[in-house]
C-alpha cells in the first residue's frame, strides 16, 4: 500500500507540511527546570523528525513561571532567555524536513500548587548549583502531602467551581487583572516562538486545562464579560488569538487544540459541561477569529479515558468528532482518533474524517512509524497497545525528576545510545530462557548488540503472561506487542525453539557467553486457606485461557487486581453470578486508576458485586466463609472459587544457570512481578551486565 494521501503535502495557513502526519503533544519531563530544552529532549524530537513525522508538537510549554506548572521540567517560553535554546531545537527539527509547533499551555485548576511562585526563586539557584534539582525532587512527597492537606497556594480557575478529579486541592476565581496578565503571557510566548524560528504555535484548550476551563460552563460560572454566555466564555480565547495575530502577523500559523465534546454523558452525567453540538459551534467561531487549523480532541481530566484511551477502546472510535468539525469549517482539521496503523490513517483521510493524522503514543512507541510506512514496511512498526504505561510512569516520575517511559520502547530519552547500541557481542552467543515480553526484549537487544541469540520457550508460542492478559474481554490488542517483537527478533536472526523446557544440559550444550532467565512468574496459591485444594477451585488464568469453562454458576473471584477484574468480566459475560472478594479497602489498590475505571464501567452493568476489606477464610460445599472488616465471619453461597491473588517470581533456574556462565541475569517477572512495561524496562537495564 502506498499511502498516497498520508504522504501528500498540505498547507496550514501559509505553512506547508511535507505530509499529513502530526506528532501530537505528550509531556515526558525531558526539559530543564528553567524551561529550556535539554540535549535529551532535542534528541528525542529529532529522532521523530528523522522518522519522517511532518509536524512535531512537543509536550506542554508554559507561558509564565509564576503560575502553576504541570511538571517542573516542561518547556517554557516565558522569557527571552528561552528564544535561543528554542531556536537550536527548531534547527534540529528543520534539518530533517519536519516543522515545529509549540503548544502553549497553562494548567489552571489542574496544576501543581507547589510550583506557584516558587519557580522564579528556584530557577536562578538551579542555574548556579546544577546538583540542586536532585535535592529539590527529594522534597516532592512532602510538598504533595501538603497540597493534599490544602497547605498550599490556590490555583487559578475561571471561577469558583468543583475541583478536578485529578488536580489541585485549592482553587480561586481569577480576577480580571489576572485574566489580562495571562492573556498577555500567551501572546508574548507566541511572539518569542516566532523569534525562535518556530513554525507555528498551538493553543492548548483540551483535557481540562485553563483555556478549556474558560469554554466550559462546568468550570466557567463567571457573571462578568468573561463568563455566562457562549460569547463571553469565548472572550478570553478570542483576545489571545487576536493578540497573537496582531503581534506575530496574520501569516504566522496558529493551531487550536479543541475538546470537541467533554464526554460527561459517557460517565453517566449528561448535560454537564458541553457536548459535540457546542464543540462544533466553538470550531466555527475559531475559524472566524483567524485560527489556521483545529486539532480535535475530546474530554477532560474528569473523563480521562475518553481522551487517553486504555487498550479496550477500538481504534478510530472517536473519529466522528473530527468529521463533525471538518464538515463545519474550511480550515484543516487534525485529529488523533486512536489511530494505530498507516492503513487506518489512510482510510480516515480518504473518507474525509480529517485532513491530518495526529498521534502522540504511536511515535513514543516507535519513532520511525512514519518512515516504516513510507518505505513500505508497516509490518515493522512497533504498535502502541494502549497499556497506559506512558502516562502512569510520567505521573509517578515527574515529581522526582525522571522522564516518562514507554512499555515497548526502552530508548525514551536515550535516543543516541539506543539507536547506536554497543557492538559487544560479535562472535558471542546468548541464550534467553522464556519468550514473554522480557525475554523477547532481551533477545532483540542482545541481537542488536551483535550476539547470536537462541530463545528456549517451553510453550508452543511466544507471549508468556501476555497470552493470559490478552484473553481478557477487549484486551486482544495487548498481544500486538508479542507479534511485533517476534517480527523484529526474527528479522534480527534470533533462533526460537518452542516446546523446549530449559535445563542445565540443553543450555550448556549451546555454549553461551551470556544467559538471560525470563521465566516469568507463577500464580500464588494461598495454602493456608482451608479447602484451597478442592476441585471447585482454580487460578484466574484457567478461566481466561478457557481451560475451565463456567456458566450459570455462583463464582467468587478472590482478588480485585487487574487480572481479577478481567476474570470477573469474562465470567459475568458467560452468565455467571460473580462476586469479587478483596482484602484491601479499595478495588485494585496497586493498579492505575484508568484501568480500574475502564473495568468498572463494564463490570457494574453486568451486576458484578465487589466486597472490599473482606478476605477468604475457607471453602466448602456450595459456600465460602469470609472475614469482614469488622472481624466477623460470614457465609456466602458459592459454586466455584477463582484465585487472582497475584503471582510470585519463578527463579527456579537461577542457580544452575549461574554455574554455566557468570554472565547470567534474571529479568522481568522472574526478577520481580509487574506489568509489560516494567518487565521490558527491567530487561533493558539488566542486559548491560552481559558482556
Secondary structure as GFF3:
##gff-version 3
##sequence-region A 1 691
A	DSSP	beta_strand	10	12	.	.	.	ID=ss1
A	DSSP	beta_strand	15	17	.	.	.	ID=ss2
A	DSSP	beta_strand	21	23	.	.	.	ID=ss3
A	DSSP	alpha_helix	39	50	.	.	.	ID=ss4
A	DSSP	beta_strand	55	57	.	.	.	ID=ss5
A	DSSP	beta_strand	61	62	.	.	.	ID=ss6
A	DSSP	beta_strand	75	76	.	.	.	ID=ss7
A	DSSP	alpha_helix	81	94	.	.	.	ID=ss8
A	DSSP	beta_strand	99	105	.	.	.	ID=ss9
A	DSSP	three_ten_helix	108	110	.	.	.	ID=ss10
A	DSSP	three_ten_helix	113	115	.	.	.	ID=ss11
A	DSSP	alpha_helix	119	128	.	.	.	ID=ss12
A	DSSP	alpha_helix	132	138	.	.	.	ID=ss13
A	DSSP	alpha_helix	140	148	.	.	.	ID=ss14
A	DSSP	beta_strand	155	157	.	.	.	ID=ss15
A	DSSP	beta_strand	171	173	.	.	.	ID=ss16
A	DSSP	alpha_helix	176	195	.	.	.	ID=ss17
A	DSSP	beta_strand	200	205	.	.	.	ID=ss18
A	DSSP	alpha_helix	210	215	.	.	.	ID=ss19
A	DSSP	alpha_helix	230	248	.	.	.	ID=ss20
A	DSSP	beta_strand	253	259	.	.	.	ID=ss21
A	DSSP	three_ten_helix	264	267	.	.	.	ID=ss22
A	DSSP	alpha_helix	276	289	.	.	.	ID=ss23
A	DSSP	beta_strand	293	297	.	.	.	ID=ss24
A	DSSP	three_ten_helix	301	306	.	.	.	ID=ss25
A	DSSP	alpha_helix	319	326	.	.	.	ID=ss26
A	DSSP	beta_strand	332	335	.	.	.	ID=ss27
A	DSSP	alpha_helix	342	350	.	.	.	ID=ss28
A	DSSP	beta_strand	356	359	.	.	.	ID=ss29
A	DSSP	alpha_helix	361	365	.	.	.	ID=ss30
A	DSSP	alpha_helix	369	374	.	.	.	ID=ss31
A	DSSP	three_ten_helix	378	380	.	.	.	ID=ss32
A	DSSP	alpha_helix	389	398	.	.	.	ID=ss33
A	DSSP	alpha_helix	415	418	.	.	.	ID=ss34
A	DSSP	beta_strand	429	433	.	.	.	ID=ss35
A	DSSP	alpha_helix	437	448	.	.	.	ID=ss36
A	DSSP	beta_strand	452	456	.	.	.	ID=ss37
A	DSSP	alpha_helix	465	469	.	.	.	ID=ss38
A	DSSP	three_ten_helix	476	479	.	.	.	ID=ss39
A	DSSP	alpha_helix	480	491	.	.	.	ID=ss40
A	DSSP	beta_strand	495	497	.	.	.	ID=ss41
A	DSSP	alpha_helix	504	508	.	.	.	ID=ss42
A	DSSP	beta_strand	514	517	.	.	.	ID=ss43
A	DSSP	beta_strand	521	523	.	.	.	ID=ss44
A	DSSP	beta_strand	537	539	.	.	.	ID=ss45
A	DSSP	alpha_helix	540	544	.	.	.	ID=ss46
A	DSSP	beta_strand	554	558	.	.	.	ID=ss47
A	DSSP	alpha_helix	562	573	.	.	.	ID=ss48
A	DSSP	beta_strand	577	581	.	.	.	ID=ss49
A	DSSP	alpha_helix	593	603	.	.	.	ID=ss50
A	DSSP	three_ten_helix	604	606	.	.	.	ID=ss51
A	DSSP	beta_strand	609	611	.	.	.	ID=ss52
A	DSSP	beta_strand	615	620	.	.	.	ID=ss53
A	DSSP	beta_strand	623	627	.	.	.	ID=ss54
A	DSSP	beta_strand	633	637	.	.	.	ID=ss55
A	DSSP	beta_strand	640	643	.	.	.	ID=ss56
A	DSSP	beta_strand	647	649	.	.	.	ID=ss57
A	DSSP	alpha_helix	654	658	.	.	.	ID=ss58
A	DSSP	beta_strand	664	666	.	.	.	ID=ss59
A	DSSP	three_ten_helix	668	670	.	.	.	ID=ss60
A	DSSP	alpha_helix	676	686	.	.	.	ID=ss61
A	DSSP	three_ten_helix	687	689	.	.	.	ID=ss62
###
